[in-house]
């Protein structure tokens, strides 16, 4: 792909075409600016990948280049481009080791052998599934461009993924954690995650103008996973923590939580801060992560009586089945019915009997 042939409008050039100066216009321009950064970041990632391709000596280099162009046109996220290409390159390296010198000779058995190889390396099922999905997307692109025959994907492999329960933080542990949060920035960050259910990436890229303390909410213009905009609401304690942090933060920085040179605070910096406070609260022996704050929010909302549909919208889930996991984790109605039935059983008040007649052969 020749990046010189891919035009990316600058934010300045785009703004000149919008003369409206009211609040609605400024909101539109802000979203437009955010959208204009995406192609530039994607182009930079693609340029890095293309620079490394020749040294790898892979088969199908021209097809990888065409696929990168396709991902660019479809406005894929930089992380998606990077992760997909990593999986594709690993597969093509494996195929080369099998003696494949042309992509047209790849078979379903080659895909299965690669998946077994990744499983033997101890890769988690979710990671193997992501690798397989990236490979199938690439192969499907080659089928659409008539490089490969459609029969290759006639019967696809499936990875059975475990349906694990979300890991929420115990209410007593939450109290211990909040008790040691003294630094205003860290308290604002952790409380906001806990009270809104935002993904950490969404909060780290939140700008001050996305915060609306009058309406007690944060506007997420593009969700981290499904790229759908939404609004989350702020509790009183989260509002108080944010207000105190706003009084101390550098007013020249656009991001609510920032790091070096005003850039968004990195995930690693946020993780280190969270771990430090877990240590202070004597909770470091428990497997809590920043994402557990989102799980805790969802569990507490359901315990507080929120409907699954409302919780789904707050969490930004495109599929309500994702939200139902929390109902399995914390369902007060099911719990109450269990103990009510168990009391009857323990008193010996069960009516009826169980009978199984066995006939001798």
RAZI-V873689 format. One record per residue. N is the residue number from 1. RES is the residue in one small letter. PHI is phi as a letter, one per 20 degrees, with the letter a starting at -180 (NA if undefined). PSI is psi in degrees with one decimal (none if undefined). OMEGA is omega in whole degrees, 0 to 359 (none if undefined). Layout:
<<N	RES	PHI	PSI	OMEGA> <N	RES	PHI	PSI	OMEGA>>
This chain:
<<1	x	NA	128.4	176> <2	x	e	110.0	184> <3	x	f	-22.0	179> <4	x	f	-21.1	181> <5	x	e	-2.7	179> <6	x	d	108.3	183> <7	x	e	133.4	176> <8	x	c	113.8	182> <9	x	f	139.9	175> <10	x	f	156.5	180> <11	x	f	-32.6	180> <12	x	f	-44.1	180> <13	x	f	-36.6	182> <14	x	f	-37.5	184> <15	x	f	-26.0	181> <16	x	f	-17.2	182> <17	x	e	4.6	182> <18	x	c	92.2	185> <19	x	f	-12.6	183> <20	x	f	139.0	184> <21	x	d	1.2	182> <22	x	f	178.7	184> <23	x	f	-39.8	180> <24	x	f	-40.0	179> <25	x	f	-42.1	181> <26	x	f	-36.1	177> <27	x	f	-41.1	179> <28	x	f	-43.0	181> <29	x	f	-35.0	179> <30	x	f	-42.9	177> <31	x	f	-37.4	181> <32	x	f	-38.9	178> <33	x	f	-43.3	179> <34	x	g	-42.6	182> <35	x	f	-32.9	183> <36	x	f	-22.4	179> <37	x	f	-30.9	185> <38	x	g	-51.4	180> <39	x	f	-38.1	181> <40	x	f	-43.2	179> <41	x	f	-43.0	179> <42	x	f	-41.1	180> <43	x	f	-39.0	180> <44	x	f	-41.7	179> <45	x	f	-44.3	180> <46	x	f	-39.8	179> <47	x	f	-40.9	178> <48	x	f	-42.2	180> <49	x	f	-44.9	181> <50	x	f	-34.1	181> <51	x	f	-28.2	183> <52	x	e	-13.3	184> <53	x	g	-48.5	184> <54	x	g	-37.4	183> <55	x	f	-18.6	181> <56	x	e	-20.6	178> <57	x	m	38.7	182> <58	x	f	155.9	168> <59	x	f	157.7	174> <60	x	m	32.3	180> <61	x	f	-40.0	179> <62	x	f	-36.2	179> <63	x	f	-35.7	176> <64	x	f	-42.1	178> <65	x	f	-43.3	178> <66	x	f	-38.0	180> <67	x	f	-37.7	176> <68	x	f	-41.4	177> <69	x	f	-39.7	180> <70	x	f	-42.8	178> <71	x	f	-37.3	177> <72	x	f	-46.6	180> <73	x	f	-32.8	180> <74	x	e	4.3	176> <75	x	m	40.0	177> <76	x	f	150.1	179> <77	x	f	151.3	176> <78	x	g	-42.3	180> <79	x	f	-35.8	178> <80	x	f	-44.2	179> <81	x	f	-45.8	182> <82	x	f	-47.6	183> <83	x	f	-43.5	180> <84	x	f	-44.0	181> <85	x	f	-33.8	177> <86	x	f	-46.0	179> <87	x	f	-42.4	181> <88	x	f	-43.2	181> <89	x	f	-39.7	177> <90	x	f	-41.2	179> <91	x	f	-42.2	181> <92	x	f	-33.4	174> <93	x	f	-43.3	179> <94	x	f	-42.9	180> <95	x	f	-37.6	179> <96	x	f	-37.9	178> <97	x	f	-24.8	176> <98	x	f	-4.5	179> <99	x	n	9.5	179> <100	x	f	126.2	179> <101	x	d	-7.8	177> <102	x	c	142.6	182> <103	x	f	-25.5	181> <104	x	f	-17.1	182> <105	x	e	0.6	180> <106	x	f	137.3	182> <107	x	c	170.8	176> <108	x	f	-34.3	179> <109	x	f	-33.0	178> <110	x	f	-40.1	178> <111	x	f	-45.4	179> <112	x	f	-39.5	179> <113	x	f	-37.8	179> <114	x	f	-42.2	180> <115	x	f	-42.4	177> <116	x	f	-38.4	178> <117	x	f	-43.9	179> <118	x	f	-38.1	178> <119	x	f	-39.7	179> <120	x	f	-27.1	178> <121	x	f	-6.2	179> <122	x	n	16.2	179> <123	x	f	139.6	181> <124	x	f	148.2	180> <125	x	g	-38.1	180> <126	x	f	-37.0	179> <127	x	f	-39.6	177> <128	x	f	-41.9	178> <129	x	f	-42.6	179> <130	x	f	-39.7	178> <131	x	f	-46.0	182> <132	x	f	-41.6	180> <133	x	f	-40.6	179> <134	x	f	-40.5	180> <135	x	f	-45.0	180> <136	x	f	-36.8	178> <137	x	f	-41.6	178> <138	x	f	-46.2	181> <139	x	f	-36.2	177> <140	x	f	-36.2	175> <141	x	f	-41.6	179> <142	x	f	-30.7	176> <143	x	f	-43.4	180> <144	x	f	-31.1	179> <145	x	e	10.6	174> <146	x	m	30.2	173> <147	x	e	-39.7	180> <148	x	d	159.1	178> <149	x	e	144.0	181> <150	x	f	-23.9	183> <151	x	f	-21.3	182> <152	x	f	-34.7	182> <153	x	d	23.1	181> <154	x	f	-40.8	176> <155	x	c	106.7	183> <156	x	e	153.4	176> <157	x	f	151.3	179> <158	x	c	137.8	177> <159	x	d	122.9	177> <160	x	f	114.9	182> <161	x	e	139.1	177> <162	x	f	140.4	178> <163	x	e	78.5	184> <164	x	f	154.3	176> <165	x	e	146.4	175> <166	x	f	147.3	180> <167	x	e	104.5	177> <168	x	e	157.8	180> <169	x	e	133.7	181> <170	x	g	140.3	181> <171	x	g	-38.5	178> <172	x	f	-35.9	178> <173	x	f	-34.1	176> <174	x	f	-43.0	179> <175	x	f	-42.5	178> <176	x	f	-40.3	181> <177	x	f	-46.5	182> <178	x	f	-29.3	182> <179	x	f	-24.1	183> <180	x	d	0.4	181> <181	x	e	94.9	182> <182	x	d	-37.9	180> <183	x	f	129.6	188> <184	x	f	-40.0	180> <185	x	f	-47.4	183> <186	x	f	-37.8	179> <187	x	f	-41.0	179> <188	x	f	-42.8	182> <189	x	f	-50.4	184> <190	x	f	-39.9	178> <191	x	f	-36.9	179> <192	x	f	-43.0	177> <193	x	f	-41.8	184> <194	x	f	-35.2	185> <195	x	e	-12.5	180> <196	x	d	-23.9	184> <197	x	m	14.3	180> <198	x	f	149.6	170> <199	x	f	147.1	184> <200	x	g	-39.2	180> <201	x	f	-35.6	179> <202	x	f	-42.7	181> <203	x	f	-40.0	181> <204	x	f	-23.8	179> <205	x	d	11.4	177> <206	x	f	131.3	177> <207	x	e	159.7	182> <208	x	g	-36.8	181> <209	x	f	-13.8	175> <210	x	f	-14.6	182> <211	x	e	128.8	179> <212	x	c	90.4	183> <213	x	f	-26.8	178> <214	x	f	-42.7	179> <215	x	e	-1.3	177> <216	x	l	50.7	182> <217	x	b	167.5	173> <218	x	c	131.2	179> <219	x	e	121.2	176> <220	x	d	104.8	185> <221	x	f	-25.6	178> <222	x	b	111.7	181> <223	x	f	150.7	186> <224	x	f	-36.2	186> <225	x	e	-57.2	186> <226	x	e	1.0	175> <227	x	m	30.5	178> <228	x	d	132.0	180> <229	x	f	150.7	180> <230	x	b	176.0	178> <231	x	c	135.1	174> <232	x	d	155.7	187> <233	x	d	152.5	184> <234	x	d	131.1	175> <235	x	f	170.0	182> <236	x	f	-41.7	181> <237	x	f	-34.2	176> <238	x	f	-40.6	177> <239	x	f	-44.9	180> <240	x	f	-41.8	180> <241	x	f	-40.5	180> <242	x	f	-41.4	180> <243	x	f	-41.6	178> <244	x	f	-38.5	179> <245	x	f	-37.7	180> <246	x	f	-29.1	179> <247	x	f	-21.7	185> <248	x	d	-27.7	186> <249	x	f	159.8	177> <250	x	f	118.1	183> <251	x	f	-13.5	181> <252	x	e	-12.2	181> <253	x	e	141.2	182> <254	x	e	-30.3	185> <255	x	e	144.1	179> <256	x	f	-42.2	176> <257	x	c	119.4	190> <258	x	c	163.1	179> <259	x	c	-130.1	185> <260	x	f	127.5	178> <261	x	l	32.7	176> <262	x	m	6.8	178> <263	x	f	163.8	179> <264	x	g	139.6	175> <265	x	g	132.1	183> <266	x	f	156.0	178> <267	x	f	-38.7	182> <268	x	f	-39.0	177> <269	x	f	-41.7	178> <270	x	f	-39.6	179> <271	x	f	-41.9	179> <272	x	f	-40.8	179> <273	x	f	-43.8	179> <274	x	f	-43.4	180> <275	x	f	-39.3	179> <276	x	f	-41.2	181> <277	x	f	-29.0	172> <278	x	f	-39.9	177> <279	x	f	-44.5	180> <280	x	f	-35.0	181> <281	x	e	4.4	180> <282	x	l	42.8	180> <283	x	c	10.5	185> <284	x	f	-17.6	179> <285	x	f	-7.1	180> <286	x	d	144.8	187> <287	x	e	55.5	180> <288	x	e	141.6	176> <289	x	c	172.4	178> <290	x	g	-35.8	182> <291	x	f	-21.4	177> <292	x	f	-24.9	177> <293	x	f	-37.2	176> <294	x	f	-42.8	177> <295	x	f	-39.6	180> <296	x	f	-43.9	177> <297	x	g	-48.8	183> <298	x	f	-43.0	181> <299	x	f	-42.1	181> <300	x	f	-34.9	178> <301	x	f	-42.6	178> <302	x	f	-41.3	177> <303	x	f	-28.3	179> <304	x	e	-1.3	175> <305	x	o	4.8	179> <306	x	f	143.4	179> <307	x	f	157.0	178> <308	x	f	-38.5	182> <309	x	f	-43.0	179> <310	x	f	-39.9	179> <311	x	f	-38.1	178> <312	x	g	-43.8	181> <313	x	f	-39.4	180> <314	x	f	-37.5	180> <315	x	e	-15.6	180> <316	x	m	29.2	178> <317	x	e	130.1	176> <318	x	f	-23.2	181> <319	x	c	124.1	183> <320	x	f	-19.1	177> <321	x	f	-30.2	175> <322	x	f	-38.3	181> <323	x	f	-30.1	181> <324	x	f	-19.8	177> <325	x	g	-35.2	181> <326	x	f	-28.8	176> <327	x	f	-33.1	176> <328	x	f	-32.0	181> <329	x	f	-40.6	185> <330	x	b	99.6	180> <331	x	c	97.8	184> <332	x	f	-35.1	180> <333	x	f	-46.1	179> <334	x	f	-39.9	180> <335	x	f	-46.4	181> <336	x	f	-39.5	180> <337	x	f	-34.6	178> <338	x	f	-51.1	184> <339	x	f	-29.3	176> <340	x	f	-44.3	178> <341	x	f	-37.0	182> <342	x	f	-33.9	177> <343	x	f	-40.6	178> <344	x	f	-42.2	180> <345	x	f	-45.7	183> <346	x	f	-28.3	177> <347	x	f	-13.6	182> <348	x	m	25.3	183> <349	x	e	17.5	180> <350	x	f	128.3	176> <351	x	e	150.8	178> <352	x	n	-179.4	181> <353	x	b	165.2	178> <354	x	d	129.3	184> <355	x	c	131.6	177> <356	x	c	105.4	181> <357	x	e	119.5	178> <358	x	d	126.5	177> <359	x	e	130.5	178> <360	x	f	144.0	179> <361	x	f	none	none>>
